[in-house]
Amino acid sequence: MRKRKKARKNDKKMKIKKAEKTESHEKKKKTQSTSGKKLEGSTGRINTKINDEKEIEKVLTKINKKEKKKKDLLRYYLKSANIDTEPERLKKKIFNWALITTIIISIILSVKIIRSVSIKDVLIINAILLTLGFILILFSFWLGFYFYIDMLKFNRTQKIESVLVDFLQLTSANIRAGMPIDQALWFAIRPRFGILAKEIEIVEKKTLTGEPLEQALMEFSDKYDSQLLKNSISLLIEGMKAGGEIGSLLNNIADNIKDSQILKKEMAANVMTYVIFITFSTLMAAPFLMGLSYELLKVITHIGSQVSMNQMPQGVSGMTIGFGKQSIKPSDFKNFGILVIGMTSGISAMIVTMIQKGNLKSGLKTIILFIIVGILLFLASIRLLDGMFASIL
């Protein structure tokens, strides 16, 4: 009996120990799971923070790249136009000019309208002008600046293309005399080459500092929007890489450029009849006819002011001649004529330049000249016809 009691007591103790062990094991599991969940939550937060930081860095890098591209593009335009200024300094100058212009316009406008409008309306108009007006003026300043740079680039390109044939022929002669290519380019420089001579000097300075000649020539050709220059430089570089006779290659390039220039001149001569017809109809016929219309309008208004509604010639019955109120004033028609002549002259000049030269940029002076001459001939025809119709008026 005693042995049985002891065995029962031992069994109870073993069961109690097992229960305690299982409880402690379950508690450890629970603590581990809670700590694991906390660690997972903290690591998840850390990962989300890292991802957010990476996204912010990506956005910032994209913005910086865009800003660098804009600066590089502006710097490229300034270099190609031979303007030695920093882009940041230029931006500040244009911003200050636009701001000063807006302030001056707002002051002049407020002085003119302050007597006829209340102070509240003047303040509202100035606020609109200093916001929207400033944006428009700044945009127009940048547009005008880029147009000016583009015209400078085009004029420099035209000057380079006009002397490129002579430069290539001199370089070919130097190479045939036994000079290497870099020395042949250097000794082919002449003062009459102007911009091309300065650019070749820059190329030679780069080669002296250790830059390869091919790379310096490619940088020179990329500065200008000239397909002729780019093709010539690329052919020269390919010939240098292939190891052929550079002298004969340059001579052939010069001959091809000459042939293309002669073909352009022949094409312009073949269409000269169209140019003469457009010029005559725009600068002679249109101003004279518009001036004649102006004089006829003056005559009709003068007659209408003298003839009354009820005044009729004798022997005429059943008919009435009446002049109503004046719908078009001669001064308004004159302004309309100046506008129409200016527009038609400008469009005709664009057509003429496209026919002759194939490019509108090269005909900017022609466009301005056509507009001025057309308006002056319109005003001169008005003066001439005033003398002819003086007896009627």
VEXPAMAR-40710 format. One record per residue (C-alpha): residue in three letters; x, y, z. Coordinates in steps of 0.02 Angstrom, whole numbers, padded with zeros to 5 digits, always signed. Each point is the difference from the previous one (the first is absolute). Last residue first. Layout:
residues N
ALAXYZ/...
end
This chain:
residues 393
LEU-00629+05860-05145/ILE-00029-00016-00187/SER+00142+00118-00049/ALA+00118-00083+00124/PHE-00026-00172-00077/MET+00169-00004-00090/GLY+00095+00079+00144/ASP-00076-00121+00126/LEU+00045-00141-00121/LEU+00185+00039+00017/ARG-00007+00015+00190/ILE-00096-00164+00015/SER+00123-00083-00119/ALA+00144+00057+00112/LEU-00085-00075+00154/PHE-00021-00167-00089/LEU+00179+00010-00066/LEU+00065+00027+00177/ILE-00101-00149+00066/GLY+00066-00116-00137/VAL+00180+00061+00020/ILE+00000-00031+00188/ILE-00079-00173-00012/PHE+00112-00055-00145/LEU+00158+00060+00089/ILE-00045-00095+00161/ILE-00030-00161-00099/THR+00159+00023-00103/LYS+00105+00026+00157/LEU-00069-00163+00073/GLY+00036-00095-00162/SER+00140-00114+00058/LYS-00106-00059+00145/LEU-00143-00050-00115/ASN+00101-00134-00090/GLY-00011-00071-00176/LYS+00107+00138-00074/GLN-00095+00066-00152/ILE-00172-00079+00012/MET-00006+00002+00191/THR+00061+00180+00000/VAL-00135+00053-00124/ILE-00138-00090+00096/MET+00054+00083+00163/ALA+00005+00170-00086/SER-00178-00028-00064/ILE-00058-00040+00177/GLY+00080+00159+00068/SER-00069+00110-00140/THR-00175-00073+00021/MET+00002+00033+00187/GLY+00069+00177-00013/ILE-00120+00046-00142/VAL-00149-00066+00101/LEU+00049+00095+00158/ILE+00035+00163-00092/GLY-00165-00017-00094/PHE-00098-00029+00162/ASN+00078+00157+00074/LYS-00052+00097-00155/PHE-00175-00074+00006/ASP-00017+00059+00180/SER+00055+00175-00051/PRO-00122+00000-00145/LYS-00146-00038+00118/ILE-00110-00148-00040/SER-00189-00002+00039/GLN-00043+00181-00042/LYS-00185+00024+00032/GLY-00118-00020-00145/PHE+00012+00078-00168/GLY-00164+00015-00095/ILE-00051+00015-00179/THR-00188+00000-00027/MET-00090-00049-00157/GLY-00183+00018-00044/SER+00028+00159-00095/VAL+00152+00067-00088/GLY-00028+00156-00105/GLN+00094+00114+00118/PRO+00142-00077+00102/MET-00041-00061+00174/GLN+00042+00070+00173/ASN-00100-00093+00133/MET+00142-00098+00082/SER+00131+00133-00018/VAL+00150-00006-00116/GLN+00155+00086+00072/SER+00050-00130+00132/GLY-00030-00142-00121/ILE+00114+00079-00130/HIS+00141+00013+00127/THR-00029-00179+00063/ILE+00007-00065-00179/VAL+00158+00098-00040/LYS+00088-00058+00159/LEU-00045-00182-00037/LEU+00064+00020-00176/GLU+00165+00068+00069/TYR+00022-00149+00117/SER-00039-00122-00140/LEU+00133+00084-00108/GLY+00126-00017+00140/MET-00038-00186+00014/LEU+00019-00018-00188/PHE+00168+00090+00003/PRO+00065-00099+00150/ALA-00051-00168-00079/ALA+00067+00033-00175/MET+00176+00060+00040/LEU+00080-00091+00147/THR-00102-00160+00005/SER-00045-00027-00183/PHE+00173+00054-00058/THR+00093-00109+00127/ILE-00106-00153-00035/PHE+00024+00016-00189/ILE+00187+00032+00015/VAL+00025-00150+00116/TYR-00100-00113-00116/THR+00107+00055-00147/MET+00159-00034+00101/VAL-00043-00185+00017/ASN+00138-00061-00116/ALA+00129+00117+00077/ALA-00027-00073+00175/MET+00021-00176-00070/GLU+00162+00052-00086/LYS+00067+00076+00161/LYS-00041-00158+00097/LEU+00086-00107-00131/ILE+00157+00108+00011/GLN+00005-00022+00189/SER-00019-00189-00018/ASP+00142-00007-00126/LYS+00115+00102+00112/ILE-00037-00114+00149/ASN+00040-00152-00107/ASP+00165+00076-00056/ALA+00050+00039+00180/ILE-00038-00179+00053/ASN+00103-00067-00146/ASN+00148+00109+00051/LEU-00015-00059+00179/LEU+00004-00182-00057/SER+00148+00032-00116/GLY+00101+00069+00146/ILE-00057-00131+00125/GLU+00069-00144-00100/GLY-00063-00151+00096/GLY+00036-00058+00178/ALA-00174-00067+00037/LYS-00009+00096+00165/MET+00058+00163-00078/GLY-00121-00024-00146/GLU-00143-00030+00120/ILE+00047+00159+00095/LEU+00004+00103-00161/LEU-00168-00070-00056/SER-00076+00042+00170/ILE+00070+00178-00010/SER-00072+00030-00174/ASN-00169-00075+00044/LYS-00013+00106+00158/LEU+00048+00160-00091/LEU-00129-00027-00138/GLN-00135-00051+00125/SER+00023+00165+00089/ASP-00084+00026+00168/TYR+00161+00056+00084/LYS+00086-00051+00162/ASP+00000-00184-00048/SER+00130+00031-00138/PHE+00128+00070+00124/GLU-00029-00138+00126/MET+00027-00127-00140/LEU+00164+00084-00049/ALA+00063-00004+00179/GLN-00046-00185+00017/GLU+00089-00047-00160/LEU+00156+00100+00047/PRO+00020-00092+00164/GLU+00013+00110+00156/GLY+00175+00017+00073/THR+00014+00187+00038/LEU+00075+00032-00173/THR-00152-00082-00081/LYS-00116+00118+00094/LYS+00101+00151-00055/GLU-00010-00060-00181/VAL-00190-00014+00008/ILE-00014+00175+00077/GLU+00109+00069-00142/ILE-00113-00090-00124/GLU-00150+00090+00077/LYS+00085+00170-00012/ALA+00044-00029-00184/LEU-00179-00054-00038/ILE-00066+00160+00080/GLY+00106+00113-00111/PHE+00062-00093-00155/ARG+00077+00164-00064/PRO+00134-00011+00136/ARG+00069-00163-00075/ILE+00017-00171+00081/ALA+00070-00136-00116/PHE+00159-00013+00105/TRP-00097-00069+00149/LEU-00103-00126-00099/ALA+00157-00065-00087/GLN+00089-00010+00168/ASP-00138-00110+00071/ILE-00007-00107-00158/PRO+00185-00036-00016/MET+00097+00104-00127/GLY+00075-00078-00158/ALA-00040+00127-00136/ARG-00155-00102-00043/ILE-00064+00033+00175/ASN+00029+00189-00021/ALA-00092+00001-00168/SER-00148-00093+00076/THR-00008+00124+00144/LEU-00002+00144-00123/GLN-00141-00083-00098/LEU-00098-00033+00158/PHE+00015+00182+00056/ASP-00054+00066-00169/VAL-00155-00111-00001/LEU-00047+00044+00180/VAL-00002+00188-00032/SER-00188+00024-00031/GLU-00048-00143+00117/ILE+00083+00084+00149/LYS-00085+00167-00034/GLN-00170-00084-00018/THR+00025-00093+00165/ARG+00046+00161+00089/ASN-00158+00083-00068/PHE-00107-00147+00054/LYS+00073-00003+00175/LEU-00029+00187+00020/MET-00179-00021-00062/ASP-00030-00139+00126/ILE+00073+00105+00139/TYR-00117+00144-00042/PHE-00151-00116-00010/TYR+00049-00075+00168/PHE+00009+00175+00075/GLY-00167+00051-00076/LEU-00085-00152+00072/TRP+00081+00027+00169/PHE-00058+00182+00002/SER-00175-00049-00059/PHE-00014-00129+00141/LEU+00055+00129+00129/ILE-00125+00126-00069/LEU-00141-00128+00006/ILE+00044-00052+00178/PHE+00014+00181+00057/GLY-00168+00041-00077/LEU-00083-00145+00089/THR+00066+00049+00171/LEU+00050+00185+00005/LEU-00134+00045-00126/ILE-00137-00086+00098/ALA+00055+00089+00160/ASN+00013+00166-00092/ILE-00177-00019-00069/ILE-00067-00042+00173/LEU+00090+00149+00078/VAL-00069+00117-00134/ASP-00175-00069+00027/LYS+00012+00037+00186/ILE+00067+00174-00033/SER-00154+00044-00104/VAL+00010+00024-00188/SER-00004+00155-00112/ARG+00136+00101+00085/ILE+00115-00148+00041/ILE-00009-00066-00179/LYS+00154+00082-00078/VAL+00111+00001+00155/SER-00045-00183+00037/LEU+00047-00052-00177/ILE+00169+00088+00006/ILE+00041-00075+00171/SER-00055-00175-00052/ILE+00103+00009-00160/ILE+00156+00055+00097/ILE-00024-00139+00128/THR-00020-00132-00136/THR+00155+00060-00091/ILE+00103-00005+00161/LEU-00059-00177+00037/ALA+00036-00062-00176/TRP+00174+00077+00002/ASN+00036-00075+00173/PHE-00053-00174-00057/ILE+00103+00015-00160/LYS+00153+00050+00101/LYS-00023-00137+00130/LYS-00017-00133-00135/LEU+00158+00064-00087/ARG+00100-00011+00161/GLU-00058-00178+00027/PRO+00042-00048-00180/GLU+00179+00066+00011/THR+00055+00124-00132/ASP+00122-00007-00145/ILE-00115+00013-00152/ASN+00075-00084-00155/ALA-00171-00050-00073/SER+00048-00185+00008/LYS+00065+00026+00176/LEU-00159+00086+00059/TYR-00113-00133-00077/TYR+00103-00140+00080/ARG-00004+00089+00168/LEU-00190+00013-00014/LEU-00012-00186-00042/ASP+00121-00046+00139/LYS-00098+00103+00126/LYS-00164-00078-00055/LYS+00077-00174+00003/LYS+00073+00032+00172/GLU-00170+00057+00064/LYS-00082-00156-00072/LYS+00135-00110+00078/ASN-00021+00085+00169/ILE-00188-00027-00007/LYS+00024-00184-00043/THR+00129-00020+00139/LEU-00121+00080+00124/VAL-00141-00117-00052/LYS+00115-00151+00015/GLU+00062+00057+00171/ILE-00179+00022+00060/GLU-00041-00175-00063/LYS+00153-00070+00091/GLU-00049+00090+00160/ASP-00176-00070-00012/ASN+00069-00175-00028/ILE+00115+00017+00151/LYS-00144+00062+00107/THR-00108-00145-00060/ASN+00141-00121+00040/ILE+00023+00074+00174/ARG-00187-00011+00032/GLY-00002-00180-00058/THR+00153-00038+00109/SER-00092+00075+00150/GLY-00158-00098-00037/GLU+00097-00160-00028/LEU+00097+00026+00161/LYS-00161+00031+00096/LYS-00077-00155-00078/GLY+00154-00099+00046/SER-00006+00067+00178/THR-00183-00051+00011/SER+00038-00172-00072/GLN+00150-00024+00116/THR-00102+00052+00152/LYS-00141-00118-00049/LYS+00121-00143-00032/LYS+00085+00031+00167/LYS-00169+00000+00088/GLU-00047-00164-00086/HIS+00164-00079+00059/SER-00030+00062+00178/GLU-00176-00074-00001/THR+00063-00164-00074/LYS+00136-00012+00132/GLU-00122+00039+00141/ALA-00120-00133-00064/LYS+00142-00127-00012/LYS+00057+00043+00177/ILE-00179-00020+00066/LYS-00018-00168-00092/MET+00165-00060+00071/LYS-00050+00051+00177/LYS-00168-00089-00019/ASP+00087-00157-00062/ASN+00122+00007+00145/LYS-00143+00015+00125/ARG-00090-00148-00081/ALA+00158-00105+00008/LYS+00025+00046+00183/LYS-00180-00049+00038/ARG+00022-00166-00091/LYS+00160-00038+00095/ARG-00086+00036+00165/MET-00142-00117-00044/
end
